[in-house]
Amino acid sequence: MGWKPSGGGDTFTLDKSNIGAAEWSRAAKGYELKIFSRTCGVIQLDGFDQDDFDRASKAFKIWYGVNLTNREHALRGWNWGKAEFGKAELSFNVQNRPAFEVPYSEISNTNLAGRNEVAVEFFLPTDDASTAKEQPAGSTKNRGRKAGLGRDELVEMRFYIPGTVTKKEEGDEQGEGEENKSADGEEEVEEQNAANLFYETLMDKAEIGDVAGDTFATFLDVLHLTPRGRFDMDMYESSFRLRGKTYDYKIQYQSIKKFFLLPKNDDTHTLITLGLDPPLRQGQTRYPFLVMQLKLDDEISIDLNMTDELLQTRYKDKLEAHYEEPIHQVVTKVFRGLSGKKVIMPSRDFAR
């Protein structure tokens, strides 16, 4: 199956063995065909007419062996309902009908905005063909999705989730599970804040936190002047993550537009400044620059968590297996090697 932008451009193809399911539903303009792929998330194509359903249904049945399901959405206009986590998307249901769905591949970040409030941020559209290829697996940005071409797009949504929920404590082994049972034979349950559980589940489903095995390097307790706080930095292949006590951020390397290494005038610290587009968002506040402050005399010894084969093939002459030098130099070299960005710094002849 293939499609391409009506204005011209690359043709996108999807092997029929990768089509898991398909749905037909009403969209803002016309009708939408939603394809659930087996490996790359949700693909949304709209602009269809109502009369196209029979042709599309027959084509999917004959060529791909998939039934095209006609799905009705809730139209009551309620802003409260039940959130359900599916395999590839978050569905907000009203009276057992979906009011809207959010593919996990469109979610860039999520944070606890309050005790009972969860903020969900979405990837911003890009017109750059080179960066479109670097979108997360399954992203529909610039792949025929109307939002990728529109002037305005939703960038953040907040859910108010009151109350607590209970979940059973699961032991790693059967023996441990027996120990978790109370004297009357009932399994012990753990009470948890509902917003926290929603946040943790969304982090896992959208793979915002990634997994420890994918982390190439971690820098602990790095002081940031903007946004202010101390964050642990996890470096991944195409992004890095800032983990703080209150907020977590996941930033794509492609969002780094400028990279500065600047000495501070106290002769004790140096500043690593990243110019970001799109900027970081924390509520209504935007941070177009990420500023780290590091001590000049702090040294670190670190081994990168990557195989020799990967180091020699993809990062040859860009990264080293081991670093033992001042931390600001290590952070700069790792960022430069993974992001491919040029580092701007004062020349040796620069006079302050």
C-alpha positions in Angstrom: 0.0 0.0 0.0 1.3 3.4 -0.9 0.5 7.1 -0.6 2.1 10.5 -1.2 1.4 14.2 -0.6 -1.0 15.7 -3.2 1.4 18.6 -3.7 4.2 16.2 -4.7 7.0 14.6 -2.7 8.2 11.2 -1.6 5.9 8.2 -1.8 5.4 6.2 1.4 4.8 2.5 1.3 3.5 -0.1 3.8 3.9 -3.8 3.2 0.6 -5.7 3.5 2.1 -8.0 6.1 2.6 -4.9 8.3 -1.2 -4.1 8.3 -2.7 -5.3 11.5 -6.1 -3.6 11.5 -8.0 -0.7 9.8 -10.8 1.6 10.9 -13.0 4.0 9.1 -14.5 7.0 10.9 -15.8 10.5 10.5 -13.2 13.2 10.6 -13.2 17.0 10.8 -13.4 17.2 7.1 -14.7 14.1 5.3 -13.7 10.7 6.5 -10.6 9.2 7.9 -8.8 5.8 7.2 -6.8 4.7 10.2 -4.3 1.9 9.8 -2.8 0.1 12.8 0.5 -1.2 11.6 2.3 -4.1 13.3 5.7 -2.3 13.7 5.3 1.5 13.2 2.2 2.6 15.2 -0.8 4.3 13.8 -1.1 5.8 10.3 -3.9 8.3 9.7 -5.2 9.3 6.2 -8.2 11.5 5.7 -10.0 13.5 3.1 -12.1 10.6 1.9 -15.8 10.8 0.8 -18.5 8.7 2.4 -18.9 6.8 -0.9 -15.3 5.7 -0.7 -16.0 3.3 2.2 -17.3 0.4 0.0 -14.4 0.6 -2.3 -11.8 0.8 0.5 -13.5 -2.0 2.4 -13.4 -4.3 -0.6 -9.8 -3.4 -1.3 -8.7 -4.1 2.3 -10.6 -7.4 2.4 -9.4 -8.8 -1.0 -5.8 -7.4 -1.1 -4.8 -7.4 2.5 -7.2 -9.8 4.2 -8.2 -7.1 6.7 -11.7 -6.1 7.7 -12.3 -2.3 7.5 -14.2 -1.5 10.7 -16.7 1.5 10.7 -16.2 3.2 14.1 -18.6 5.8 15.4 -17.4 8.5 17.7 -19.1 10.1 20.7 -20.6 13.5 19.8 -22.1 14.6 23.1 -19.4 17.2 23.7 -18.6 16.1 27.2 -15.1 16.9 28.5 -15.2 14.0 31.0 -15.0 10.4 30.4 -12.8 7.3 30.7 -9.2 7.1 29.3 -8.2 3.7 28.0 -4.7 2.6 26.9 -4.6 0.6 23.8 -1.7 -1.0 22.0 -0.9 2.0 19.8 -3.0 4.9 21.1 -4.7 6.5 24.0 -8.5 6.6 23.7 -10.8 9.0 25.6 -14.2 7.4 25.7 -17.6 8.9 26.5 -20.5 6.5 27.1 -18.4 3.6 25.7 -17.7 5.5 22.5 -14.4 7.2 21.6 -14.5 11.0 21.7 -10.9 11.2 20.4 -7.8 9.1 20.2 -4.1 10.1 20.5 -1.5 7.9 18.9 1.5 7.3 21.3 3.8 8.2 18.4 2.5 11.8 18.5 3.3 12.3 22.2 6.6 14.0 22.8 6.5 14.4 26.6 4.3 14.1 29.7 4.6 15.6 33.2 2.7 15.7 36.4 1.4 19.3 36.4 -0.2 18.9 39.9 -1.4 16.4 42.3 -4.3 15.4 40.1 -3.3 16.9 36.8 -1.2 15.3 33.9 0.1 17.4 31.0 0.6 15.7 27.7 2.8 17.5 25.0 2.7 16.6 21.3 5.4 16.7 18.6 5.3 19.9 16.6 5.0 19.7 12.8 8.0 20.3 10.7 8.3 21.2 7.0 12.0 20.1 6.8 12.2 16.8 4.9 15.4 15.8 6.6 13.9 16.2 10.1 10.7 14.4 9.0 12.8 11.3 8.5 14.0 11.5 12.1 10.5 11.5 13.6 9.8 8.7 16.0 8.8 5.3 14.6 5.1 5.4 13.7 4.8 9.2 13.6 2.4 10.4 11.0 3.9 13.9 10.8 4.4 15.0 7.2 3.1 11.6 6.0 -0.3 12.7 4.7 -1.7 13.8 8.1 -3.5 17.1 7.7 -2.2 18.4 11.1 1.3 18.3 9.8 0.3 20.8 7.1 -1.9 23.1 9.0 -0.9 26.5 10.4 -2.3 25.8 13.9 -2.1 22.6 15.8 -2.8 21.4 19.4 0.5 21.2 21.2 -0.6 20.4 24.8 -3.5 18.7 26.6 -4.1 18.4 30.3 -6.1 15.7 32.1 -7.6 16.2 35.5 -7.6 12.8 37.2 -8.9 12.8 40.8 -9.0 10.0 43.4 -6.9 6.9 44.0 -6.9 3.5 42.4 -5.8 0.1 43.8 -3.7 -2.5 42.1 -2.6 -5.9 43.1 1.1 -6.3 44.1 2.7 -8.9 41.8 5.6 -10.9 42.9 8.5 -11.8 40.6 8.1 -15.4 41.5 5.2 -17.6 42.7 6.8 -17.9 46.1 7.0 -14.2 46.5 3.4 -13.9 45.4 2.4 -16.3 48.2 4.1 -14.1 50.8 2.1 -11.1 49.6 -1.2 -12.8 50.6 -2.7 -11.8 53.9 -3.7 -14.2 56.6 -7.2 -14.7 55.3 -5.8 -15.7 51.8 -6.6 -12.5 50.0 -3.9 -10.8 47.9 -2.7 -7.5 49.3 -3.5 -4.4 47.1 -1.5 -1.2 46.8 -3.3 2.1 46.7 -1.9 4.7 44.3 -2.8 8.2 43.2 -4.8 7.9 40.0 -3.0 10.7 38.2 0.4 9.1 39.1 -0.7 5.7 37.6 -2.0 7.4 34.4 1.3 9.3 34.1 3.4 6.2 34.6 1.4 4.1 32.2 1.6 6.8 29.5 5.3 7.1 30.0 5.6 3.4 29.5 3.2 3.2 26.5 4.7 6.2 24.7 8.2 5.1 25.5 9.1 8.5 26.7 11.5 7.3 29.3 13.1 4.7 27.0 14.8 1.8 28.8 18.1 1.6 30.7 19.7 -0.7 28.1 19.3 2.0 25.4 21.1 4.6 27.4 24.6 5.4 26.0 25.6 7.6 28.9 24.1 9.2 32.1 25.3 12.4 33.8 23.9 12.7 37.3 22.7 15.9 39.2 23.7 18.4 36.5 22.8 22.0 37.6 20.6 23.8 35.0 20.1 27.6 35.2 17.4 27.4 32.5 15.0 25.8 33.4 16.3 26.1 36.9 16.9 22.9 38.8 19.1 19.8 39.0 18.5 17.1 36.4 19.9 13.7 35.6 20.7 13.5 31.9 20.2 10.2 30.0 21.8 10.2 26.5 20.1 8.1 23.8 20.6 7.5 20.1 18.3 10.2 18.8 17.3 12.1 22.0 18.3 12.9 25.5 16.2 13.0 28.6 16.3 15.3 31.6 15.0 13.7 34.8 14.2 16.1 37.7 12.2 15.8 40.9 9.1 17.4 39.4 9.5 17.6 35.6 10.9 15.3 33.0 11.8 16.4 29.5 12.6 14.3 26.4 14.4 16.4 23.7 15.3 15.3 20.2 18.8 16.1 19.0 17.2 17.5 15.9 15.7 20.2 18.1 19.1 21.5 18.9 19.8 24.5 16.6 22.8 26.1 18.4 25.4 24.6 20.7 27.5 27.0 22.8 30.4 26.3 25.2 30.9 29.5 27.1 33.3 30.3 30.0 31.8 32.2 32.9 33.5 35.3 34.1 34.1 33.8 37.6 36.9 31.5 36.3 35.3 28.7 38.2 32.3 27.6 36.0 31.5 27.1 32.3 28.2 27.2 30.6 26.8 24.7 28.0 24.0 26.4 26.2 21.6 24.7 23.8 19.4 26.7 21.5 16.1 24.7 21.0 13.5 24.9 18.3 10.8 24.0 19.3 11.5 25.3 22.8 10.9 23.5 26.0 7.5 24.1 27.6 6.7 24.1 31.3 3.0 25.1 31.5 2.7 28.5 29.8 6.5 29.2 30.0 8.7 28.5 27.1 12.5 27.9 27.3 14.2 28.5 23.9 17.6 27.9 25.6 18.8 25.1 27.8 21.6 26.4 30.1 23.9 24.0 32.1 26.5 25.3 34.6 29.4 23.0 35.3 32.6 23.4 37.4 35.8 23.6 35.5 37.7 21.5 38.0 35.1 18.7 38.3 36.4 15.5 36.5 34.5 12.4 35.5 35.4 8.9 34.4 32.7 7.3 32.2 32.4 4.3 29.8 29.9 4.6 27.0 27.2 1.9 27.0 27.6 0.8 23.4 29.1 -2.1 21.5 32.5 -1.8 19.8 30.8 -2.5 16.5 28.4 0.4 16.9 31.2 2.7 18.0 33.4 1.8 15.0 30.6 1.8 12.3 28.3 4.7 13.3 30.3 6.8 15.6 33.9 6.4 14.4 36.0 9.5 15.0 32.9 11.0 16.8 32.9 9.2 20.1 35.3 7.3 22.3 34.6 4.3 24.4 36.1 5.8 27.6 36.4 9.4 28.8 38.3 10.7 31.8 38.6 14.5 31.9 36.7 17.6 33.1 32.9 17.0 33.0 32.1 20.0 30.8 34.4 18.6 28.1 32.9 15.1 28.4 29.3 16.4 28.2 30.3 18.5 25.2 32.0 15.7 23.3 29.1 13.2 23.9 26.5 15.8 22.8 28.5 16.7 19.7 29.1 13.0 18.8 25.5 12.0 19.2 23.8 15.1 17.8 26.3 16.0 15.1 26.0 19.6 16.0 28.9 22.1 15.7 30.1 23.5 19.0 30.5 27.3 19.1 33.1 28.6 21.6 35.4 31.6 22.1 38.7 31.4 20.2 41.9 31.3 22.1 42.7 34.8 20.9 39.4 36.2 22.2 40.0 38.9 24.8 37.4 39.5 27.5 
